Amino acid sequence: MQALPLSELRVVELGSGDALAYCGKLFADFGAEVVKVEPPGGDPDRQVAPRVERGGGRESASFAWLNSNKRSVTAKLDDPAGVVRIERLLADADLLLDARHPVEIEASTLSHRRLRETQPGLAITALSWFGEHGPYRDYLATDAVCRSLAGLVKLVGPAEGPPVLPRDGQTAVIAGLTAFIPTLAGLFARADQGARRFAVNAFEATLQIAEFDIALALEAGSTRPRIGLNRFGRGFPVGNYATKDGWLGVTVVTPAQWLGFCAMIGLPELGPDPRYSATNDRFIHADELNSIIRPVLMHRTAMDWFERGLALRLPLALVPDMAQLLAQPVMRERGAFATVEIGTASFEAPVLPQRLTASPGKPNGRAPLCGEHDGVELSPHRRIADRAAGASEALPLSGIRIVDLTMGWAGPSAVRQLGDLGADIVKVESCQYPDWFRGTDPRGPYHPERTYEKTYWFQTMNRNKRGITLDLTTADGRAALTKLLAGADAVIDNYAADVLPRLGLDVAAMQAINPRLVIVTMPAFGLTGRWSAARAYGSTLEQASGLPSVTGRDGDPPTMQHAALGDPVGGLNAAAALMLGLTYQQRTGDGQHIDLSQVECMLPMLASSIIEQSVTGHTGPRLGNRHPRFVPSGCFPCAGEDQWVTLVVQSDAQWAALCRVMHRPDLAHDPALATADGRRADEDRIEVAVRHWTSTVRPELAMVTLQEAAIAAGVARLPVDLVGDAHLLATGHWQPVVRPFMGPHLLPSVSYREGFAERPYPIERLAPTLGQHNHEVLREIGLTEAEIGDLHDRGVIGRVATAKKSGGARQAAE
């Protein structure tokens, strides 16, 4: 059996929280020795429901999943003996993952500045809610508060409100992945460049989900309103529909998909109807069209419609509940779930989706009991880095070349992550089939006005890349790509599973070209299995994962989160997969295929619900905006039109503070409300009191007042609000740039800082215009000036989009 990619690493986890645990899980499941440091008595998250009887007590099943394959030792951070013990652990560790609050770190004997002096070869990554600088640094937060501030709440839910809050655990996955990528990149280069320190914050990490909506808002100058459950974006139909049996997820975007959908439901006359043929027109006539579509979909089961959609290459999905998801043959055949053990207990949970075919990770495993490894001597270990990385070092992935065959959001954002860290990304499009994020409708001004160079969201997803065009339906186009692959370190595509094989560019063919290539494919359901040919957008992935079935209020339809969630989640997971593949390649010289399923990438986002189903045999009712542990919790109306603030009371002391803020001593002195259980029994009355106060206060003032009282709270922002967010402005998140065809505009930054910097990396390259780097890249792979000119004259390359060739290969990326 091959050694796992990270088996040479020793990692120490300090602090608590799901983001830390998930980042550590990525290291542990791929072979690193991860030592979790807990306080005596255990991490408080060991008590989070659902809990299992592990022999001698009950313990959190979700905690066990997050911490499988790790070791546990106990130490008190405020005790000299505990500090010494931790220092011994760090003495030969490669990496410290630290989730203590920035203020606590600065004041600690184990401060990062001191560790950089005493242990310069130790890489460090700090994880926090808001980073180490800026006005939000000391704010208290939860998943719901963080996502409210990130513009991911206000657009979700019924038009009249309140906006719908997410379930806990999702922000942790995003933040954990976001931390893992630069951390592993820094370790990748540590032998030559030294050990790096990164500070990652969950707020900016979560903004990666909002990037598309922010770009839409900046382009339009405003944000679309909240228009109802499962109604979002500018497309239609997009949402969940009841059928004869089960729920069907529908996402129709392009004109061709609309024609195919109408034909599928037996109403072909709707397709060319001029009232509905354009995307925006369908959006305007949504209520009218829904009155036609909904009764028709009730004639067949969700599975019937889904299978018809597969044949017609339509982006449809079954929307399962947790029991259905755990039983799905496709998931079972691909090994999407595996056993977690803690003590005498065992249950099933999602497996990390980075499916490395040559060096697969551990499919979950055993979680340690608290302090299980106290007194256990660790094996001798020698870290590779012997110094700290200097400020003049190149970015950690400098010298790595990745061929980007992706389109849309998920794939391009994945490769962008590595471009941000210094990799040379060569994006391959064709003049006949540009990236569809340049525009999905080639009619009207698309060609004459070159609108494909002007879409805001394309700029966001494709910074720090070079761009070329190659018509891969031609032998010369494929020959040029072959030369490019021969000298590359990795290649990634997110086409549907059958597209590249039809061009003679399947995985085996690419491995024959370059055996050391890391090849990442990322169709919706992976490259294997009966649903491998399914088409999908980010919304399709969310639907197929089952997440809508646990979001929102009990009795509502399965509720979408209105952010094409699957795209950024798939992109982050693909970036992590690339880094794992490159690390293995660095150690062994070997390439491999990574078979990523974007639907499986979504499963950690709802791990707690999957685990609850596995442990208890059922999933509890949806709670809407209420929280299973914290009372009160919700999104409450503020003064003004459609203004909201999210607040979460996490302790009895915070309840007393909230009562003072609301000037309600009667509630504070009511003994029945002194505990969370007591407040839950009277939650309706409490929420009335909270609404009575919040409705008299502006949302910004409500947030500041609550935070000053040490209560987690955040304004429910619109995406367009984020360009003026005081914290993001203070920390340099927005970078002003000027690009041909676009003019001046803002681009978001990475969600981490290197060293102790207050500002992120500067953006080195703007998104390429179509074919911008044809000449320089083709010269680099050995083509002569005459050969390049000939390719241009015959339309194999170019810098202007052209009409699609009839009968040409359909390169539908997602």
N, C-alpha and C positions, 0 to 999 in steps of 0.2 A: 504493500500500500504506500502511495506517495505521501510524503510529509505534507502537512497542511501549510498554506501560504505564510501563516504568522507564527509558526511553531518555534521560531527563534526569539520570540519577544517575551519579556516579562513586564506586566502592567500592574500598577497599583491604583486602586480606586479609593478616593477619599471624598467623604460627603455622602449625600443622599439624593434621591430623586430618580424618576423614571428616565429622564434624558441621559443622565450619567449611566444608569444601568443598561440602557439599550446600546449606547456606544460601547460599553464594556462587553456586552453580549456579542457584538460584531467581532470584537477581538477574540473573545473566548471560544466562540463556536468555530472560528477558523484557525484555532490552534494555539493562540497565545496563552501563556500562564497568567491568569488574571487573579489578583489577590484583592478581595474586598475588605476594607477596614471598616468595622462597625463599632459603635459604642457598646460597652457592656450592657447586656439586656437586649441588644439587637437593633437593627434599623427599624424605625417606626413603621416603614412601609410593609414590614412583615405581618402587620395586622389588617391590611386592606383586604376587603372582600373581593371575590369569594375566597373563603378559606377552606382548607382541607385538614382532616385529621392525619397528622404525620407521625403519630405515636408519641404520646406524652404531651400533646397539646395541638392546637389548631394554628395554622399558618397560612398566609396569603398564597394562593395559587399563582396569581399574576406575578408576585414577587419572585416566586420560584422559577417561573419561565424566564423572567428577565435576568436571573442570576444563575442559570444552569451552566455547568462546566467551569464555575469559578471556585476559588477557595475563600473561606471566611476566617478572619482573625479579628480579635477585639482589642481596642486601645482607646484610652481617654485622651483627647486632644488637650485638655487643660491640666493634664498630669505629666510631670517631667518624665516619669518612667514610660508613659504611653508615647510621648514624643520621641524618646530614644528608640522605642520599638519600631515606630514608623520610619525613622531615619535609617535604621538597619535594613528595612525592607527596600527603601529607596536607593540604598548604596549601590546595588547592582541592577536595579530595574532600568528598563529602557524608557518607560513612559509613566508619568503620573497623570491620571484623569482626576480632576479636582472640581467638585461641585459646591464647595463652600462659598458663601457670599463673598464678593470682592472685599468688603470692609473687614470681614473675619480673616481673610487670607492676608491682607496687608498688616493686620495687627498680630499675626500669629508668629510663633517661633519658626513655623514651617512656611514662612512667606515665600512667594515665588522669587522675589528679588534675592533673598538670602540663598535659596536653593540654586539659583543660577550661578552664584559665586562659589558655593561649597560643592556642588555637583553639576559642573557645566555640561557633562555628557548626558544629563537626564532631560529628555523631552517632556514638555508639560503642556497640557491642554486644560484650560479653565472653562467651565460651563456655567452660565448664569442666565437669568431671565432677560436682563437688559444690557449686559456688558459692564465694563469697568468705568465708563465715563457717561456723561450726559444727564439730563434732568430726571430720567426714569430710573437711574441706577439703583436707588434704594427702594423703589416701589415693590410692594408685595404683589404677587401674581399667581394665577392658576391658569389652566388651559383656556378656560372661558374668557378670562380677563385679557390674556395675551392675544387671543384670536380676535377679540372685540377691537382692541387697539390696532390690529393688523388689517382691518377692513374686511374680515371674513365672516362677520356675524350680521351686520345690519341689512344685507341684501337677502337674507334667508328667512323664509317664513311667510305667514299670511300678510296681505297688504296692510291690514289695520294694525299689525303687530301682535305681540312683541316679536322681535327677531328671535330666531332659534339658535340656541347655544349648542356647541358640540359636546360629545361625551369626552371625558378625560382620557388621556393616553395618546391622543393623536399628535399633539404638539411635541411630546417627548420623542416620538419616532422621527419626526422631522428634524428636531434639534440634535438627536443622537446621530443620525446619518450625516447631518451637516458638519458635526464635529469630527466624525470618523474620517471624512475625505481629506481635509488638509492635514490632519494628524498623521494618517498613514503616508501621505505624500511627503511630509517632513521626515518621517522615519525612512522612507525609500531613499532619500538623499543623505542620510545622516553620516554615512561613512566618509563622504567627501566634503560635506558642507557643515557638519556639526549638528547638534541637537537644537531643535526649534521650540519656541513657545507660541501657542495660539490661545486667544481668548474668543470663545464662541458664545453668541447670545441667542436665546430662543426667539426673541421678538423679530430680529432681522431674518433669522432662519425661516420663520413662519411667513414672512413677506414673500418668500419664493412661491407660495401658493397663490398670493394675490397679484403677482406680477402682470399677468395677462389682463386682469380687470383694471389695474392701475394704468396700463398702456392704453386700453380702450378709453378710459376716462380722460387721459391726457390728450388723446387724439380728438375726442369729441368735445372736450372742454367741460364735460359734466359726467355724472354717473347716472346710469339708468335707475329708475326707482325700484323698490321692492314690489313685485307684482303678484306674489302668491307662491304657494307651495309648488315645487317642481316646475316653476316658470322662471327661466333665467336666460341670460345671454341675449343675443339678437337672432337666434335661430328658432326654428319650429318645424316639426315637433321635437322637443327635447324634454323628457320626463319619464315618469313611471305610470303605466296604464294597467288597469285591472283587465283580466281576461277571464275566460271560462274557468280556468284553474291556474291561479298564480298571477304574479305581476311581471309585466314585460317592460324592460327599459328600452327607450327609443331615443336615438340621437340622429337627426337628419340635418345635414349641413349643405351639401352641394346640390346643384340642380339635378345631376344624374341620380343622386340618392333619393331625392323627392319623387322623381319619375318612377324609380324602382319601388319605393314604398307604396305609392298609389296603385301600381300594378299588383303588388303583393296582396293588398287588402281588397282587391277586386273593384277598385274605383279608378281605372286608368284615365278617365276623363278629367280627374282633378289635376293630374300632372301638368298638362300644358295650359290649363286655365290661366289666363293672364293675371287674374286676381291673386293667384297663389304661387306663380312660378319663381318669383324672386324671394330670397330669404327674408328680407325686411317686410315684404307684403304678407308673407305667411305669419310672421310675428304679429303684425297689426290685426290680422283676421284670426288670431288663435282661438278665441272663444267660439267663433263660427265653425272653424275646422274641427275643434274638439267635439262639438255636438254631432259631427259626422263620423269622426274616427272612433270615438269611444264605444258606441254601440256595435260597430263592426268588429272591433277587437274582442268583444265578449263572445263571439261565435266560435272561437278556437282557444285552445290552451296556450299558455305562455311558451311551453316547449314546442308546440306546433309552429307558432309564429317565429320563434327563434330559429328553428331548423329551416324554415322557408327563407329567413333572412340570411342564413349561412350560404344557401345556394345562390342568392341574389347579391351577395357581397355587401349586405347592408349592416351598419353598426347597431345591432340589437343585442339585448342581453336578458337572461333570466335574472330576476331580482330575488335571491333566496333569503329565507330567514336562517338563523344559525343552525338549526337542526338539518335543514336542507343543504346548507353549505357543507357541513361536516360529512354528509352522506354522498356528496356529488362524486360520481365515478371519475370524472376528469381530475378532480383534486386528489382523490385517492390514488389514481394511477401514477400521478406525478410526485406523490409523496409530500404533499403540501402540509400535512400534519404529522406530528410524531410525539412520542411520549416524553413527558417531564416527570421526574421523580424527586420527592423530597421526603426524607425519612421513610415511612412505610407507605406513603401516598403516591399515587400516579394518576395522570390524566393526560389528555391530548391538548396540543397547542400548535400554533403556526410554526413552521420551519422557516428560517431566514431564506429569502427568495434568491439569493445570489448562487445560482446553480452552476458551480464550476465543475465541468465534466471530468477533468483530470485530477482535481484535488478538492473534492466536495467537502463542505463543512460538516460539522457534527449536527445530526438532526435532533436538536435539543439534547437532553441528558439529565444528569443528576444535579440538583441544587444543594448547596451546603447548608447545614444547620448553623445557627449563630455560634461563632467561635469554634467551629468544628476543627479548624487547623491551628488553633492555639497550641504552641509547643511543638508543632511539626516543623522540622527543619526543611527548608527549601533546598533543592539541588543547587550545586554551584552554577553560577551564571556570569557571563562576561558581556557587558554591553559593548556595542561596536563604536558608538560615538565617544570621543574623548574631549570634546570641547563644545561650547555653545556656538550656534551659527551666528556669524557676524552680520552687521547691517548691510555690508557690501555683497553678500552672497547672492548668486542668481536665484531665481525662483526654483522651488524644489524639483519641478518636472521639466526644467530646461533640458533640451536634447531628446525628449521623447516626442515621437511623431504619431499622431492618431488620424486615421482616415475616417471622416464623418459622412456616412451615407444616410443620414437621418433627415426627417422633415417634421414640421409641426412644432410641438412643445417638448414632449417627453425626451426624445432622443437629442435634439439640439441643446436642451438645458443640461443634459447629462454630460455631453462633451465640453460644454462651456465651463463646467466645474473644473475640469482638468486644464482647459485653456487659461482660466484665471490663475492657475498655479504654475504656469509657465510652459505647458506642453504646446507643441506646434500642431495646431488643428487645421487640417485641410478639408474643407467642406465641399462635397461634390454634388452639384445639381446638374440639370441640363436645360438648355434653352427651351426645349419642348415641354419639360416638366419641372419648372422651378419649385422650390420648397413651397408647399401649399400655405404656409404661414405668410407668404407674400400676397396671398389673396386666393379665395376659393372659387371666385366667379370670374372667368377670363373674358366675360363679355364687357361691353361698354368701354370705359376709358382704360381698361387694364393694359392693352398694348399701346394704343396711340399716346397715352399720357404717362406710360410706365408707372402705373400705380403700384406695381409689384416692388418698386424701390422705396415706397413711402409708408408702408405699414409700420406702425410704432412697435408692435409686439415682436416683429421679426428682429428689430434692432436689439431688443432686450435679450432674446434667446441666443443671439449669434455674435456677441462681442468676443473679442480675443480669438478670432479665427481668420484664416485666409479662405478665399472662395474660388473654385474653378467650375467650369461646366464641361461635361462629357456626355455625349449621347451614347448611352450604354446599350442601345438597341443595334448599334453598329459594331462591326468587328474592330475598327480602329479605336472606338471609344473604350471598348473592353480591353484592348491591348494597352492603352495608356493607363487604365486603372490597374492592370496587372503590374506594370512597372512601378506604379505608386505603392501598391501593396507590398511589393518585393522589398522595399526599403523602409517599411513602416514597422512600428512596434505594436500597433493595435488598430482594429477596425470595428466600427459599430454601425448597425442598421436597425431601423424600426419599421421597415416595410412589413406588410403582411407576409406570412410564412412562405407563400408560394412565389413571390415576385422575383427575388434574385435567383433562385433555382431555375426559373424559366429563362433566365439570361445566361445560364451556365456559370453562375457565380455563387453556388451553394457553399456551405461550410467546408466540405471536402475539397472543393476546387481552390478555395482560398488557402487552406492548409497546405495544399500541394505547391502553391505559389511561394509561400513563406511559412515553414513549419514553426517558427517562433512567434507567429502572430497571436495576439490575444484577440479573439473574435467574439463580440457580444451581439447576440440577436435578441430582440425584445418584442415579439408579437404579443397580442393580448393574452393568450393562454399558453405561450411558449411555443417552441418549434416542434414539440411532439404532442400527441394526443388527438382525440377525435375533434376537438374544437380549434385546432391550431390555425385554421384558415380564417377564423373570425376577424372581422374588421372592428376597430374600436377607436373611440375618442376617449379623452379623460373622463367624461361623464359616463361612458359605457363601462369603463373599468370600475368606477365607483358603484354603479348599479350591479355589476356581476359579482362584486366582492361581498354583497349583502349589507354593506354599511348603511344604506338607507333604511333597512328594516329595524335598526336600533337607534335611529336619529329622530328627534322630534317628539311629538305628543302621542300618547296612546290613543288609538282610534283614527289618527290621520293616516293617509297613504304613506308608504315608504318615502322618506323625506330626503331629497338631495341637498347637498351643501352649497350648490350654486357657484362652484369655483373650478369646474373641470379637474377635480382633485387628483384623479389618477395620473395626470400628466406630470406635475412636479414631483409626486411621490415616485412614479416610475423613473423619472430622470435622476433623482437622488440615489435610488437603488442601483441604477445602471452605472452611475459614477463610482459608487462604492465597489461594484463588481469589477469595473475596469481597474481600479486601484489594487484589488486583490489579485487579479490576473497579472498585472504588471509586476507586483511584488513576487509572485511565484516565478514569473519569467526571469526576473533579476537573479533569483536564487539558483534556478535550474537551467536556464537557457531555453526552456521549452515554452511553447505557446499552448493554447487550449481554447476550446469553445465554451462560452458561458451562455447557457440557455435560460434567459430571463423571461419569466411570465409577468406581464405588468399587472394582471389580476392578482397573482400571488404577492406582488409587491404591496398591495393594499391590505393584505390580511393582518400584518402587525398593527395596523391602525385600529382594528377592532378586536385585538387579541383578548381583551378582558371579557368581551361578550362571547367569543368562541370558547374561552376557558370556562366561563360560567355555564355554558351549555354542556360542555364535557363533564364538569364536576357535578352539576346538579341535575342534569337531564332536561333543563328548561332555561329560558332566558326571561328575566323579570320584565315587567311592563315598562314601556318607555316613560320617562319621567318629565319630558318636556325640558324646561329650563331649571328644574329642581335637581338637586344633587343627592346622591345616595348617602353622603356623610355630613355635608355642610348645610346648615340651615340658619338664616335664609340664603338662597342663591338664586340669581336670576338676572334678567335684563329688564330694567324698569324705565318708565317714561320720565323725561325731564321737561323743563320749561322749553317751549318752542315747538315747531312742527316736526314731527318724526325725529325727535331727539331722544337718545337712550343712553343709559349707563349700566354697565354690568358690575355687580358686586357679589362677593362671596365671603360669608362669615365662616371662618375656619376653626374658631374656638369660642368657648364660653366668655373669655375675656373680650374678644372682639364683639360679641353680642352686646355686652355691657357698653362698649365704646359706641356701637351703632345707636343704641338707645340714647346715649348722651348727644350724639350728633343730631338725632331726630327730635330731641327735646321730649322724650317719652319716658319719664321716670316711672310711670305706672307699669310699663312693660319691663323695665329693668328690675323692678322690685317684685315682679310676679314670680314666685318660686317655681311654678309649673313650667316656666320658659327658661329656666337657668341652665338646662342641658339641651344638647342637640335632640335627644329623643323627645323631650318635652316640647321643644319648639316644633318638631315635625308633626306632632299631634295637633298643633294649632297653626299650621303653616298658612292657611288661607287668611286668617286674621293678621298674621305678621306681615304678609305681603301687601295687604291693604294699607297698613301703617307705613311700610316702606314706600309704596307708590305715592301716598299722600305727601311724604316729604320730598321725594325726588322730583315730583311734578312741579315743585315750586322753585327748583334750582337749575341753573344752566348745567349741561353735562360736564363741561370742563371744571366748573366750580365743584360739582358733586364729586368728581374723581379726586381732585386735589384735597377736598375736605376729608373724604374717606381715607385717603392714603395718609394724611397727617394724623388720623386717628388709628393708624396701623391696621387698616382693613383693605383687603385686596379689591381694587376697583379700577375700571378703565372705560373710557368713552367708546361706544360702539361707532366706529368711524366708517365713513365711506371710502372706497379706494382713492378717489380724487383728493380726499382730505390728507392723505399721507405725504404728499409732496410739500405740505406746509407743517408737518408734525415737528414740534420743537425738538424732540429728542433726535429724530433722524437728521434734522438740519445741523444740530450741534455736533453729532458724531460723524458727519460727512458721508451719510449713506447715499445721497443723491449727487451724481457727478455730471456737471453741465458739459455737453459736447456739441460739435457741429459736424454734420455729415452731408455729402452731396445728396440731393433730392429731398433731404429731410430738413436741413437748416438746423438752428439751435434746438436742442431738446435735452431732457434729463434721462440718465440711465442709472439703474440701481447698482449698488456695490455688493461685494461678497459680505457675508454675515459673520466675519471673523476679523480679528486684528492679529498681526504677528508681533511677537515680543510684547512690549508695553506701549505700542503705538496707539494713538487716539484715532487715527484715520485708517481706512482700509487701503488695500492695494489700489493704485491708479489703474484705470482701464487703458491698456496699451494699444489695442486695435478696436476700431469700430466695426460693426457688422459689414461684411463685404457686399459691394454691389455685385450684381450677377456676373460671374466670370471675371471679377476684378483681377485675380492673381493667376489667370491662365498662363501667361507668358513665363512668369518667374518660377512657378511650380513645375511646368512642363520642361523648362530648361534644366531644373534641378534633377529631374529623372532621366535626362539624357537625350531629349528630343532636340533636333536642330531647328534653326530659324525657318528653314524651308519646310520642314515637316509640320511645324506649328502653323505656318501660313496655309499649308494645304488642308489641315484639319479645319481651319477657320473657313476657308473657301467652300468646303463641302458641308459645312453646318454641323460638324462633329463638336466643335467648340464655338463659343460666341459670347457676346456680352449684352445681347438683347433677346428678350423672350419672343418665341415664335409660336405659331399655331401648332397644336399637337398633330402628329402624323396619324392618319387613319390607320387603324390596325396595329399601332405601336403598343409596346408593353405599357400597361397601366401601372404606374409607380405610386400607388396609394400608400402613403407612409403609415397611416394609422387607420 
